[in-house]
Amino acid sequence: MTEEVLAQEPTTGLGEQLATAREQHAVSVDEMAHKLKLTAKQISAIECDDYSQLGPVTFVKGHIRSYCREFNLNEAQLMSQFRHQREETEKRMQSFSRRTEREAKDNRLMLFSYAIIALILGSSLFIWWQNREPAPTEAETSKTVVETPSQENSTVPVVTERKAANQINLAETSQLSNDEPQQTSSQEPETTLAEQPEVTKPAVAEKKKNTKKNVSTIVMTFKDDSWVEIFDADGERVAFGVKKKGYVMTLDGKAPFNVVLGKHYIVDVEFNDELVDMSHFPTNRLAKFSLPLSE
């Protein structure tokens, strides 16, 4: 395909040209489907430049040639545009794949960096907590013991009596422990349980209730492969990429959401358990809208 042929190609899409030719000859989608031995859904896919449901490229070229013969279109020009359009689509898909791989690699590197930072902060906090109340050294303990006799003489007998009383109490406690070991162990848990305060969590429940009020939910059911991109109210991208047929995507976040859908007519969208009507969007272009839909 030369540069001269590319320069003469129309700016409108190939599918749009085929649909315009069909409408000018007053041929309905069902009639065209009957002539080409296809379904009405496949005819709509051809006119939307969606060739994923039409089999190999050879079949697609045959359908385009059938359009040209039926409506007297320039077959050479349309086939050149089809090849150019297919090459551009493959380039975009390759670029999208490389960008997705690069973003995944960046995300893994970021998570690893966060883990290292958290480990360093946790280690620093643990070391600080251990050193915050240093234990008394042997020098301080010996100093206390040595300074005790230097006090007034009146305090010495008191200390001696207290020491003797402590020794007697210790002996009695040891004897009671040997005589009734089961009774002592059974009483301690009762005292501990009695002293435990009743735990209530009204503040936590109230906080969860208030948090749920500000959260909106989007549920998308993909009836076929489609590209999607969603940003929340804070401008953060919460969904991106090609979703496969049968995939159900659920998002919770802060509304309003900015949504871009590649094939909105094959996606069922629910916002806060209510089905969103997207029938007014054109089928041959990307659907760009906000949720909730503006009046």
PASEBA-1860 file (N, C-alpha, C; in nm, 3 decimals):
! residues 295
1> MTEEVLAQ> 0.086/-0.119/0.000/0.000/0.000/0.000/0.090/0.124/0.000 ~ 0.076/0.208/-0.102/0.160/0.326/-0.116/0.109/0.440/-0.032 ~ 0.196/0.544/-0.019/0.156/0.662/0.058/0.042/0.737/-0.010 ~ 0.037/0.731/-0.147/-0.070/0.800/-0.219/-0.205/0.739/-0.187 ~ -0.212/0.606/-0.180/-0.338/0.539/-0.148/-0.381/0.572/-0.007 ~ -0.285/0.573/0.089/-0.318/0.606/0.227/-0.370/0.748/0.238 ~ -0.314/0.839/0.159/-0.359/0.978/0.167/-0.500/0.995/0.116 ~ -0.544/0.904/0.022/-0.678/0.915/-0.033/-0.784/0.844/0.051
9> EPTTGLGE> -0.744/0.773/0.155/-0.841/0.699/0.236/-0.928/0.795/0.316 ~ -1.057/0.767/0.329/-1.147/0.856/0.405/-1.114/0.851/0.554 ~ -1.154/0.957/0.618/-1.129/0.967/0.762/-1.229/0.886/0.843 ~ -1.345/0.855/0.786/-1.445/0.776/0.858/-1.402/0.630/0.864 ~ -1.454/0.557/0.964/-1.419/0.417/0.980/-1.477/0.331/0.870 ~ -1.418/0.214/0.852/-1.465/0.123/0.749/-1.607/0.076/0.779 ~ -1.633/0.038/0.903/-1.768/-0.007/0.939/-1.873/0.100/0.918 ~ -1.836/0.224/0.949/-1.932/0.334/0.930/-1.964/0.353/0.783
17> QLATAREQ> -1.865/0.338/0.694/-1.891/0.350/0.550/-1.985/0.239/0.502 ~ -1.963/0.117/0.552/-2.051/0.007/0.513/-2.193/0.029/0.561 ~ -2.209/0.078/0.684/-2.343/0.104/0.737/-2.411/0.215/0.659 ~ -2.336/0.320/0.621/-2.395/0.430/0.544/-2.442/0.381/0.408 ~ -2.362/0.296/0.343/-2.401/0.243/0.212/-2.528/0.158/0.224 ~ -2.536/0.078/0.328/-2.656/-0.005/0.347/-2.780/0.080/0.370 ~ -2.766/0.185/0.453/-2.881/0.271/0.482/-2.923/0.351/0.358 ~ -2.827/0.393/0.274/-2.862/0.467/0.152/-2.941/0.382/0.055
25> HAVSVDEM> -2.918/0.252/0.056/-2.994/0.161/-0.033/-3.117/0.104/0.036 ~ -3.150/0.157/0.156/-3.272/0.117/0.228/-3.275/-0.033/0.255 ~ -3.162/-0.088/0.296/-3.154/-0.229/0.331/-3.140/-0.240/0.482 ~ -3.227/-0.316/0.545/-3.222/-0.330/0.691/-3.111/-0.427/0.731 ~ -3.084/-0.430/0.861/-2.981/-0.520/0.913/-3.021/-0.665/0.892 ~ -3.149/-0.696/0.916/-3.196/-0.834/0.898/-3.186/-0.878/0.752 ~ -3.220/-0.786/0.659/-3.211/-0.822/0.517/-3.065/-0.846/0.476 ~ -2.976/-0.762/0.527/-2.834/-0.779/0.494/-2.780/-0.909/0.554
33> AHKLKLTA> -2.826/-0.943/0.673/-2.784/-1.067/0.735/-2.830/-1.188/0.654 ~ -2.952/-1.179/0.598/-3.003/-1.289/0.516/-2.923/-1.304/0.386 ~ -2.881/-1.191/0.327/-2.805/-1.197/0.203/-2.666/-1.256/0.225 ~ -2.603/-1.221/0.336/-2.466/-1.268/0.362/-2.461/-1.397/0.443 ~ -2.580/-1.454/0.473/-2.588/-1.576/0.552/-2.522/-1.558/0.691 ~ -2.549/-1.442/0.752/-2.497/-1.411/0.884/-2.613/-1.375/0.975 ~ -2.581/-1.354/1.102/-2.682/-1.308/1.197/-2.683/-1.156/1.202 ~ -2.793/-1.101/1.253/-2.802/-0.956/1.266/-2.695/-0.902/1.360
41> KQISAIEC> -2.660/-0.980/1.462/-2.555/-0.938/1.555/-2.420/-0.929/1.485 ~ -2.391/-1.022/1.393/-2.264/-1.018/1.320/-2.260/-0.901/1.223 ~ -2.373/-0.868/1.162/-2.378/-0.752/1.073/-2.349/-0.624/1.152 ~ -2.408/-0.612/1.272/-2.381/-0.496/1.356/-2.235/-0.490/1.396 ~ -2.174/-0.606/1.422/-2.032/-0.610/1.459/-1.944/-0.562/1.344 ~ -1.977/-0.602/1.220/-1.898/-0.555/1.104/-1.906/-0.405/1.092 ~ -2.025/-0.350/1.107/-2.043/-0.206/1.091/-1.990/-0.127/1.210 ~ -1.953/-0.195/1.318/-1.889/-0.130/1.433/-1.738/-0.159/1.437
49> DDYSQLGP> -1.684/-0.216/1.330/-1.540/-0.250/1.323/-1.501/-0.349/1.432 ~ -1.592/-0.438/1.468/-1.564/-0.541/1.567/-1.564/-0.676/1.495 ~ -1.443/-0.728/1.471/-1.430/-0.850/1.392/-1.401/-0.972/1.479 ~ -1.417/-0.961/1.609/-1.383/-1.071/1.698/-1.482/-1.187/1.687 ~ -1.605/-1.161/1.636/-1.707/-1.266/1.629/-1.722/-1.324/1.488 ~ -1.631/-1.287/1.397/-1.648/-1.324/1.257/-1.548/-1.428/1.208 ~ -1.468/-1.483/1.296/-1.376/-1.588/1.257/-1.247/-1.533/1.200 ~ -1.178/-1.610/1.117/-1.048/-1.569/1.060/-1.061/-1.444/0.974
57> VTFVKGHI> -0.944/-1.384/0.946/-0.940/-1.260/0.867/-0.993/-1.284/0.725 ~ -0.974/-1.405/0.673/-1.021/-1.436/0.537/-1.172/-1.420/0.527 ~ -1.245/-1.465/0.630/-1.390/-1.451/0.630/-1.431/-1.305/0.635 ~ -1.360/-1.226/0.716/-1.392/-1.084/0.728/-1.375/-1.013/0.594 ~ -1.264/-1.045/0.522/-1.243/-0.984/0.391/-1.354/-1.022/0.294 ~ -1.399/-1.149/0.301/-1.509/-1.192/0.214/-1.637/-1.115/0.241 ~ -1.669/-1.088/0.369/-1.789/-1.011/0.400/-1.779/-0.868/0.348 ~ -1.660/-0.807/0.359/-1.643/-0.670/0.309/-1.659/-0.667/0.158
65> RSYCREFN> -1.604/-0.768/0.088/-1.620/-0.774/-0.058/-1.767/-0.791/-0.096 ~ -1.842/-0.866/-0.012/-1.986/-0.882/-0.040/-2.058/-0.749/-0.029 ~ -2.021/-0.668/0.069/-2.078/-0.533/0.080/-2.048/-0.451/-0.046 ~ -1.921/-0.460/-0.091/-1.881/-0.382/-0.208/-1.960/-0.422/-0.333 ~ -1.977/-0.553/-0.354/-2.054/-0.599/-0.470/-2.201/-0.562/-0.458 ~ -2.255/-0.567/-0.336/-2.398/-0.540/-0.317/-2.432/-0.392/-0.339 ~ -2.340/-0.303/-0.296/-2.372/-0.160/-0.301/-2.280/-0.082/-0.395 ~ -2.205/-0.152/-0.484/-2.117/-0.088/-0.583/-2.015/0.004/-0.517
73> LNEAQLMS> -1.944/-0.046/-0.417/-1.842/0.032/-0.347/-1.705/0.004/-0.407 ~ -1.610/0.093/-0.379/-1.473/0.079/-0.428/-1.403/-0.029/-0.344 ~ -1.393/-0.150/-0.401/-1.339/-0.263/-0.324/-1.191/-0.244/-0.291 ~ -1.111/-0.195/-0.385/-0.968/-0.178/-0.361/-0.942/-0.079/-0.249 ~ -1.017/0.032/-0.251/-0.997/0.133/-0.147/-1.039/0.081/-0.010 ~ -1.152/0.011/-0.002/-1.200/-0.039/0.127/-1.108/-0.149/0.181 ~ -1.057/-0.235/0.094/-0.967/-0.340/0.140/-0.834/-0.282/0.189 ~ -0.787/-0.175/0.123/-0.665/-0.109/0.170/-0.687/-0.046/0.306
81> QFRHQREE> -0.805/0.015/0.323/-0.835/0.075/0.452/-0.848/-0.032/0.560 ~ -0.903/-0.149/0.524/-0.915/-0.257/0.622/-0.778/-0.303/0.670 ~ -0.683/-0.321/0.575/-0.549/-0.365/0.614/-0.480/-0.260/0.701 ~ -0.493/-0.134/0.662/-0.431/-0.028/0.742/-0.494/-0.021/0.882 ~ -0.625/-0.034/0.888/-0.694/-0.028/1.017/-0.654/-0.147/1.105 ~ -0.637/-0.265/1.045/-0.597/-0.383/1.123/-0.455/-0.368/1.177 ~ -0.364/-0.310/1.096/-0.227/-0.287/1.143/-0.225/-0.189/1.260 ~ -0.306/-0.082/1.251/-0.311/0.016/1.360/-0.366/-0.048/1.488
89> TEKRMQSF> -0.465/-0.136/1.474/-0.522/-0.203/1.591/-0.418/-0.292/1.658 ~ -0.341/-0.366/1.578/-0.236/-0.452/1.635/-0.129/-0.370/1.706 ~ -0.093/-0.254/1.650/0.006/-0.168/1.715/-0.045/-0.117/1.849 ~ -0.172/-0.076/1.853/-0.229/-0.027/1.979/-0.234/-0.136/2.084 ~ -0.270/-0.259/2.042/-0.275/-0.368/2.138/-0.136/-0.401/2.193 ~ -0.034/-0.398/2.107/0.102/-0.423/2.154/0.148/-0.315/2.250 ~ 0.117/-0.189/2.217/0.154/-0.078/2.306/0.082/-0.091/2.439 ~ -0.046/-0.129/2.436/-0.122/-0.145/2.560/-0.065/-0.258/2.644
97> SRRTEREA> -0.022/-0.368/2.580/0.034/-0.481/2.653/0.165/-0.442/2.721 ~ 0.251/-0.368/2.647/0.378/-0.325/2.708/0.354/-0.229/2.825 ~ 0.257/-0.139/2.810/0.229/-0.045/2.918/0.175/-0.117/3.041 ~ 0.092/-0.219/3.018/0.038/-0.296/3.131/0.149/-0.370/3.205 ~ 0.242/-0.431/3.130/0.354/-0.501/3.195/0.442/-0.404/3.274 ~ 0.464/-0.284/3.218/0.547/-0.187/3.288/0.480/-0.140/3.417 ~ 0.348/-0.118/3.411/0.276/-0.076/3.532/0.278/-0.185/3.638 ~ 0.265/-0.312/3.597/0.270/-0.421/3.695/0.408/-0.429/3.761
105> KDNRLMLF> 0.513/-0.410/3.682/0.648/-0.412/3.738/0.669/-0.297/3.836 ~ 0.618/-0.178/3.801/0.630/-0.063/3.892/0.554/-0.087/4.022 ~ 0.438/-0.150/4.011/0.359/-0.178/4.133/0.432/-0.275/4.225 ~ 0.494/-0.378/4.167/0.569/-0.473/4.250/0.688/-0.405/4.319 ~ 0.757/-0.317/4.245/0.870/-0.246/4.304/0.824/-0.153/4.416 ~ 0.709/-0.090/4.397/0.657/0.000/4.500/0.618/-0.077/4.626 ~ 0.555/-0.194/4.609/0.518/-0.276/4.725/0.642/-0.323/4.800 ~ 0.746/-0.361/4.727/0.869/-0.403/4.792/0.932/-0.288/4.871
113> SYAIIALI> 0.929/-0.167/4.815/0.984/-0.051/4.885/0.905/-0.022/5.012 ~ 0.772/-0.031/5.004/0.689/-0.009/5.123/0.720/-0.111/5.231 ~ 0.743/-0.237/5.191/0.774/-0.341/5.289/0.905/-0.311/5.360 ~ 1.006/-0.265/5.285/1.135/-0.231/5.346/1.120/-0.116/5.444 ~ 1.044/-0.012/5.404/1.024/0.103/5.493/0.951/0.062/5.620 ~ 0.847/-0.023/5.606/0.772/-0.068/5.723/0.860/-0.149/5.817 ~ 0.948/-0.232/5.760/1.039/-0.312/5.844/1.135/-0.223/5.922 ~ 1.187/-0.119/5.856/1.280/-0.028/5.924/1.210/0.048/6.035
121> LGSSLFIW> 1.090/0.099/6.005/1.016/0.173/6.108/0.979/0.083/6.226 ~ 0.937/-0.041/6.196/0.901/-0.132/6.305/1.020/-0.166/6.392 ~ 1.137/-0.186/6.331/1.257/-0.217/6.410/1.297/-0.099/6.498 ~ 1.289/0.022/6.442/1.324/0.142/6.520/1.229/0.160/6.638 ~ 1.100/0.138/6.615/1.002/0.151/6.722/1.025/0.048/6.832 ~ 1.058/-0.075/6.794/1.082/-0.179/6.893/1.206/-0.148/6.977 ~ 1.311/-0.099/6.914/1.433/-0.064/6.988/1.407/0.051/7.084 ~ 1.330/0.151/7.036/1.298/0.264/7.124/1.215/0.220/7.245
129> WQNREPAP> 1.121/0.127/7.223/1.035/0.081/7.332/1.117/0.003/7.435 ~ 1.216/-0.072/7.389/1.299/-0.146/7.483/1.387/-0.054/7.568 ~ 1.435/0.055/7.512/1.529/0.144/7.581/1.461/0.260/7.654 ~ 1.329/0.265/7.653/1.262/0.380/7.711/1.269/0.380/7.863 ~ 1.269/0.262/7.934/1.279/0.253/8.080/1.395/0.157/8.115 ~ 1.517/0.209/8.122/1.630/0.120/8.150/1.623/0.062/8.290 ~ 1.661/-0.065/8.303/1.661/-0.132/8.434/1.774/-0.078/8.521 ~ 1.759/-0.077/8.655/1.864/-0.028/8.744/1.987/-0.118/8.738
137> TEAETSKT> 2.103/-0.056/8.739/2.229/-0.130/8.731/2.268/-0.184/8.868 ~ 2.371/-0.272/8.869/2.417/-0.328/8.995/2.479/-0.222/9.085 ~ 2.541/-0.120/9.026/2.601/-0.013/9.107/2.495/0.063/9.185 ~ 2.377/0.094/9.118/2.271/0.165/9.188/2.212/0.080/9.299 ~ 2.197/-0.053/9.277/2.140/-0.140/9.379/2.232/-0.150/9.501 ~ 2.362/-0.166/9.475/2.456/-0.175/9.587/2.465/-0.044/9.662 ~ 2.449/0.069/9.591/2.452/0.198/9.658/2.337/0.212/9.754 ~ 2.218/0.165/9.715/2.101/0.172/9.803/2.121/0.087/9.927
145> VVETPSQE> 2.179/-0.032/9.908/2.200/-0.120/10.023/2.304/-0.061/10.117 ~ 2.408/0.000/10.064/2.514/0.054/10.149/2.467/0.177/10.227 ~ 2.380/0.261/10.165/2.337/0.384/10.229/2.234/0.360/10.338 ~ 2.172/0.245/10.344/2.067/0.220/10.443/2.118/0.227/10.586 ~ 2.234/0.172/10.623/2.281/0.181/10.762/2.316/0.323/10.804 ~ 2.339/0.417/10.714/2.377/0.552/10.751/2.262/0.637/10.799 ~ 2.139/0.583/10.794/2.025/0.659/10.842/2.026/0.663/10.995 ~ 1.926/0.733/11.050/1.919/0.747/11.196/1.899/0.613/11.263
153> NSTVPVVT> 1.945/0.602/11.386/1.940/0.476/11.460/1.798/0.430/11.487 ~ 1.704/0.527/11.488/1.565/0.491/11.521/1.501/0.408/11.411 ~ 1.554/0.416/11.288/1.492/0.341/11.177/1.544/0.199/11.166 ~ 1.657/0.168/11.229/1.714/0.035/11.218/1.626/-0.072/11.280 ~ 1.573/-0.051/11.402/1.485/-0.153/11.459/1.360/-0.176/11.375 ~ 1.307/-0.069/11.314/1.186/-0.084/11.233/1.213/-0.173/11.114 ~ 1.327/-0.150/11.050/1.362/-0.233/10.934/1.382/-0.378/10.975 ~ 1.446/-0.398/11.093/1.469/-0.535/11.140/1.338/-0.604/11.170
161> ERKAANQI> 1.245/-0.533/11.238/1.115/-0.594/11.269/1.039/-0.626/11.140 ~ 1.042/-0.535/11.046/0.969/-0.558/10.922/1.025/-0.678/10.848 ~ 1.156/-0.694/10.850/1.218/-0.809/10.783/1.178/-0.940/10.849 ~ 1.173/-0.938/10.983/1.132/-1.058/11.054/0.987/-1.093/11.024 ~ 0.901/-0.989/11.020/0.758/-1.014/10.991/0.741/-1.069/10.850 ~ 0.818/-1.017/10.758/0.808/-1.068/10.621/0.850/-1.214/10.612 ~ 0.954/-1.250/10.690/0.997/-1.390/10.689/0.890/-1.481/10.745 ~ 0.821/-1.436/10.853/0.712/-1.518/10.912/0.598/-1.534/10.812
169> NLAETSQL> 0.557/-1.421/10.749/0.448/-1.428/10.651/0.485/-1.519/10.533 ~ 0.612/-1.513/10.492/0.655/-1.597/10.382/0.647/-1.744/10.419 ~ 0.685/-1.778/10.541/0.679/-1.917/10.587/0.535/-1.965/10.594 ~ 0.443/-1.878/10.646/0.301/-1.919/10.654/0.243/-1.940/10.515 ~ 0.277/-1.850/10.424/0.224/-1.863/10.288/0.273/-1.990/10.220 ~ 0.401/-2.024/10.244/0.456/-2.146/10.185/0.388/-2.269/10.242 ~ 0.358/-2.268/10.374/0.291/-2.383/10.435/0.150/-2.398/10.382 ~ 0.076/-2.286/10.368/-0.061/-2.293/10.315/-0.061/-2.343/10.171
177> SNDEPQQT> 0.042/-2.303/10.095/0.047/-2.347/9.956/0.070/-2.496/9.947 ~ 0.150/-2.552/10.040/0.173/-2.697/10.037/0.053/-2.776/10.085 ~ -0.025/-2.718/10.180/-0.141/-2.791/10.235/-0.259/-2.788/10.141 ~ -0.291/-2.674/10.077/-0.410/-2.660/9.995/-0.373/-2.604/9.856 ~ -0.306/-2.681/9.774/-0.269/-2.630/9.642/-0.388/-2.615/9.549 ~ -0.488/-2.704/9.560/-0.601/-2.699/9.467/-0.692/-2.583/9.498 ~ -0.713/-2.553/9.630/-0.803/-2.446/9.667/-0.750/-2.311/9.622 ~ -0.619/-2.291/9.635/-0.561/-2.163/9.596/-0.572/-2.142/9.446
185> SSQEPETT> -0.541/-2.247/9.367/-0.546/-2.230/9.222/-0.687/-2.211/9.172 ~ -0.786/-2.262/9.241/-0.924/-2.246/9.195/-0.980/-2.110/9.229 ~ -0.925/-2.042/9.331/-0.979/-1.912/9.369/-0.925/-1.801/9.281 ~ -0.804/-1.814/9.233/-0.743/-1.705/9.157/-0.820/-1.673/9.029 ~ -0.862/-1.773/8.948/-0.937/-1.737/8.827/-1.067/-1.668/8.856 ~ -1.136/-1.705/8.971/-1.263/-1.640/9.003/-1.242/-1.492/9.030 ~ -1.135/-1.459/9.102/-1.107/-1.318/9.131/-1.074/-1.243/9.003 ~ -0.997/-1.308/8.914/-0.960/-1.241/8.789/-1.080/-1.217/8.701
193> LAEQPEVT> -1.170/-1.317/8.690/-1.290/-1.299/8.609/-1.382/-1.194/8.666 ~ -1.390/-1.186/8.797/-1.479/-1.087/8.859/-1.431/-0.945/8.836 ~ -1.299/-0.930/8.824/-1.246/-0.795/8.808/-1.245/-0.749/8.663 ~ -1.275/-0.839/8.567/-1.272/-0.797/8.428/-1.390/-0.707/8.396 ~ -1.363/-0.591/8.334/-1.474/-0.500/8.300/-1.549/-0.549/8.178 ~ -1.672/-0.509/8.168/-1.755/-0.544/8.053/-1.711/-0.461/7.932 ~ -1.689/-0.532/7.818/-1.637/-0.465/7.698/-1.752/-0.439/7.601 ~ -1.768/-0.316/7.563/-1.868/-0.278/7.463/-1.800/-0.203/7.351
201> KPAVAEKK> -1.858/-0.210/7.233/-1.797/-0.147/7.116/-1.897/-0.059/7.041 ~ -1.964/0.035/7.108/-2.057/0.121/7.032/-1.985/0.216/6.939 ~ -1.866/0.261/6.981/-1.793/0.359/6.899/-1.748/0.296/6.768 ~ -1.702/0.167/6.774/-1.656/0.100/6.653/-1.772/0.077/6.556 ~ -1.886/0.035/6.609/-2.003/0.012/6.524/-2.049/0.141/6.459 ~ -2.048/0.251/6.535/-2.091/0.381/6.481/-1.996/0.428/6.372 ~ -1.866/0.401/6.391/-1.767/0.442/6.291/-1.788/0.366/6.161 ~ -1.813/0.233/6.169/-1.837/0.154/6.049/-1.963/0.201/5.977
209> KNTKKNVS> -2.065/0.237/6.053/-2.190/0.282/5.993/-2.170/0.411/5.916 ~ -2.093/0.504/5.975/-2.068/0.631/5.908/-1.982/0.613/5.784 ~ -1.890/0.517/5.786/-1.802/0.494/5.672/-1.880/0.440/5.552 ~ -1.977/0.350/5.576/-2.054/0.291/5.467/-2.143/0.394/5.396 ~ -2.180/0.502/5.465/-2.266/0.602/5.403/-2.199/0.669/5.284 ~ -2.067/0.681/5.285/-1.994/0.753/5.182/-1.942/0.662/5.072 ~ -1.981/0.535/5.070/-1.929/0.439/4.973/-2.039/0.404/4.872 ~ -2.004/0.411/4.743/-2.094/0.369/4.635/-2.037/0.245/4.568
217> TIVMTFKD> -2.126/0.167/4.506/-2.087/0.038/4.449/-2.123/0.033/4.301 ~ -2.027/-0.013/4.219/-2.048/-0.034/4.076/-2.030/-0.183/4.048 ~ -2.125/-0.243/3.976/-2.115/-0.383/3.935/-2.127/-0.387/3.783 ~ -2.026/-0.442/3.714/-2.026/-0.453/3.569/-2.018/-0.600/3.529 ~ -2.112/-0.644/3.444/-2.114/-0.780/3.393/-2.082/-0.775/3.244 ~ -1.970/-0.839/3.203/-1.922/-0.832/3.065/-1.975/-0.953/2.988 ~ -2.058/-0.925/2.889/-2.112/-1.030/2.805/-2.017/-1.066/2.690 ~ -1.914/-0.989/2.674/-1.808/-1.018/2.578/-1.685/-0.937/2.619
225> DSWVEIFD> -1.571/-0.959/2.550/-1.449/-0.886/2.583/-1.469/-0.737/2.559 ~ -1.427/-0.654/2.655/-1.442/-0.509/2.641/-1.336/-0.440/2.725 ~ -1.298/-0.322/2.678/-1.199/-0.239/2.749/-1.270/-0.141/2.841 ~ -1.214/-0.115/2.962/-1.279/-0.026/3.059/-1.171/0.050/3.136 ~ -1.207/0.173/3.175/-1.121/0.257/3.260/-1.212/0.340/3.350 ~ -1.185/0.338/3.484/-1.271/0.406/3.582/-1.184/0.485/3.678 ~ -1.222/0.611/3.704/-1.159/0.696/3.805/-1.264/0.732/3.911 ~ -1.222/0.734/4.040/-1.316/0.771/4.146/-1.316/0.922/4.167
233> ADGERVAF> -1.387/0.969/4.273/-1.403/1.113/4.297/-1.271/1.180/4.332 ~ -1.173/1.105/4.384/-1.043/1.162/4.419/-0.945/1.162/4.302 ~ -0.991/1.119/4.182/-0.903/1.115/4.066/-0.815/0.993/4.060 ~ -0.839/0.894/4.143/-0.757/0.773/4.145/-0.817/0.668/4.052 ~ -0.733/0.607/3.967/-0.782/0.505/3.874/-0.803/0.374/3.949 ~ -0.929/0.329/3.954/-0.964/0.208/4.031/-0.988/0.088/3.942 ~ -0.994/0.106/3.809/-1.013/-0.008/3.717/-0.954/0.030/3.583 ~ -0.888/-0.069/3.516/-0.824/-0.040/3.388/-0.790/-0.171/3.319
241> GVKKKGYV> -0.819/-0.179/3.189/-0.776/-0.294/3.112/-0.890/-0.361/3.038 ~ -0.857/-0.470/2.969/-0.955/-0.549/2.893/-1.011/-0.657/2.983 ~ -1.142/-0.662/2.995/-1.210/-0.764/3.076/-1.270/-0.870/2.984 ~ -1.254/-0.995/3.024/-1.297/-1.106/2.940/-1.447/-1.131/2.950 ~ -1.497/-1.208/2.855/-1.638/-1.244/2.850/-1.678/-1.323/2.975 ~ -1.790/-1.285/3.037/-1.839/-1.351/3.157/-1.783/-1.296/3.286 ~ -1.690/-1.199/3.279/-1.628/-1.145/3.402/-1.725/-1.048/3.470 ~ -1.736/-1.057/3.600/-1.821/-0.967/3.681/-1.728/-0.886/3.771
249> MTLDGKAP> -1.726/-0.755/3.751/-1.637/-0.665/3.826/-1.719/-0.583/3.925 ~ -1.679/-0.585/4.052/-1.745/-0.509/4.158/-1.646/-0.411/4.217 ~ -1.685/-0.281/4.222/-1.600/-0.175/4.275/-1.674/-0.099/4.383 ~ -1.605/-0.070/4.493/-1.658/0.016/4.599/-1.568/0.138/4.609 ~ -1.627/0.255/4.615/-1.547/0.377/4.623/-1.633/0.500/4.641 ~ -1.570/0.615/4.627/-1.635/0.744/4.649/-1.683/0.799/4.516 ~ -1.813/0.827/4.505/-1.873/0.883/4.385/-1.849/1.035/4.382 ~ -1.856/1.098/4.261/-1.889/1.038/4.131/-1.771/0.967/4.067
257> FNVVLGKH> -1.801/0.867/3.978/-1.699/0.794/3.904/-1.700/0.840/3.758 ~ -1.581/0.853/3.698/-1.567/0.881/3.555/-1.536/0.748/3.485 ~ -1.623/0.709/3.390/-1.617/0.576/3.328/-1.596/0.591/3.178 ~ -1.509/0.506/3.122/-1.492/0.495/2.977/-1.505/0.347/2.940 ~ -1.599/0.315/2.849/-1.625/0.177/2.808/-1.600/0.164/2.658 ~ -1.530/0.056/2.620/-1.504/0.035/2.479/-1.627/-0.014/2.403 ~ -1.700/-0.110/2.460/-1.821/-0.165/2.398/-1.931/-0.165/2.503 ~ -1.993/-0.054/2.521/-2.091/-0.041/2.630/-2.215/-0.125/2.605
265> YIVDVEFN> -2.242/-0.160/2.478/-2.364/-0.233/2.448/-2.355/-0.381/2.486 ~ -2.236/-0.428/2.526/-2.222/-0.567/2.571/-2.190/-0.574/2.719 ~ -2.211/-0.463/2.792/-2.180/-0.458/2.935/-2.305/-0.411/3.010 ~ -2.345/-0.488/3.112/-2.453/-0.446/3.202/-2.392/-0.375/3.321 ~ -2.435/-0.251/3.345/-2.377/-0.168/3.452/-2.484/-0.141/3.557 ~ -2.451/-0.169/3.683/-2.538/-0.139/3.797/-2.466/-0.043/3.891 ~ -2.538/0.061/3.932/-2.482/0.159/4.027/-2.572/0.163/4.150 ~ -2.516/0.121/4.264/-2.593/0.114/4.389/-2.719/0.031/4.370
273> DELVDMSH> -2.702/-0.090/4.309/-2.811/-0.188/4.289/-2.916/-0.140/4.190 ~ -2.889/-0.038/4.107/-2.983/0.008/4.006/-2.917/-0.003/3.869 ~ -2.990/-0.061/3.770/-2.936/-0.080/3.636/-2.926/0.055/3.564 ~ -2.812/0.080/3.502/-2.787/0.206/3.432/-2.825/0.190/3.285 ~ -2.908/0.283/3.233/-2.952/0.280/3.094/-2.847/0.350/3.007 ~ -2.783/0.274/2.917/-2.682/0.331/2.829/-2.721/0.316/2.682 ~ -2.851/0.300/2.655/-2.896/0.280/2.518/-2.881/0.404/2.432 ~ -2.868/0.522/2.496/-2.858/0.646/2.418/-2.716/0.673/2.369
281> FPTNRLAK> -2.617/0.592/2.411/-2.480/0.613/2.362/-2.465/0.548/2.225 ~ -2.392/0.612/2.132/-2.370/0.552/2.000/-2.285/0.426/2.011 ~ -2.315/0.327/1.925/-2.247/0.197/1.934/-2.112/0.194/1.865 ~ -2.082/0.296/1.783/-1.956/0.292/1.708/-1.848/0.380/1.770 ~ -1.868/0.424/1.894/-1.768/0.507/1.962/-1.757/0.464/2.108 ~ -1.651/0.511/2.172/-1.636/0.486/2.315/-1.746/0.557/2.392 ~ -1.791/0.493/2.499/-1.892/0.555/2.586/-1.821/0.618/2.706 ~ -1.833/0.751/2.718/-1.773/0.825/2.829/-1.884/0.889/2.910
289> FSLPLSE> -1.892/0.855/3.039/-2.000/0.906/3.124/-1.956/0.904/3.269 ~ -2.041/0.964/3.354/-2.015/0.969/3.499/-2.125/0.892/3.571 ~ -2.089/0.831/3.683/-2.185/0.763/3.771/-2.184/0.829/3.907 ~ -2.301/0.877/3.955/-2.433/0.863/3.891/-2.448/0.948/3.765 ~ -2.535/0.902/3.672/-2.555/0.976/3.547/-2.614/1.113/3.575 ~ -2.560/1.215/3.508/-2.613/1.351/3.524/-2.745/1.363/3.453 ~ -2.834/1.441/3.513/-2.968/1.459/3.454/-2.960/1.539/3.323
END
